[in-house]
Amino acid sequence: MVKTKFSRSLKRSICIEYMQSGKSRKEIALKYNLPSVNTLASWINSCLSPLEIHEKCASLQPVTVQMDSDMAKQKQEESMDVASMSALIETQRKQIEKLEKDLKFNKDKVVALNTLIDIAEEQGIRIRKKSGAKQ
């Protein structure tokens, strides 16, 4: 069996075709003479963004295998409609809220730990290092 080398743009086009067509991985693997169905699964994870995988490429225009990578990128950008942009914005908004919540928690944790150290040092337990050179 001759091992065929696939370009990244070809891999991406095959993945998009699989996601849009509803065909099984086995059918796509046979069509493009892939070594196994697991090859297609690994390409999906490496060539498509999580958002594209999540949406099952529903917002992408069908791509022909002969397209070069620049044309594929241009088609993808044109196909991003308002709904997918709204979904992306909502996902990023939720991520920002989570990060702000984590930041507040960590700031409160620092205050609590500093208070604990201050109380311990008032009781005579030396925790913080003294600044300056050792003598």
Residue pairs with C-beta under 8 A, 6 or more apart in sequence:
1 35
3 35
4 33
6 14
7 69
8 47
8 69
9 67
9 68
9 69
9 72
10 65
11 43
11 46
11 47
12 43
12 47
12 48
12 63
12 69
12 72
13 63
13 64
13 65
13 67
13 72
14 28
14 32
14 40
14 43
14 65
15 40
15 43
15 44
15 47
15 48
16 48
16 57
16 60
16 62
16 63
17 28
17 62
17 63
17 65
18 25
18 28
18 40
18 44
19 44
19 48
19 52
19 53
19 56
19 57
20 56
20 57
20 58
20 60
20 62
21 28
25 37
25 40
25 41
26 37
28 34
28 40
29 36
29 37
29 39
29 40
34 40
44 53
45 53
48 57
51 84
51 87
51 88
51 91
52 60
55 84
55 87
59 79
59 80
59 81
59 83
59 84
60 75
60 76
60 79
61 75
61 76
61 78
61 79
63 72
63 75
67 75
117 127
117 128
120 127
121 127
121 128
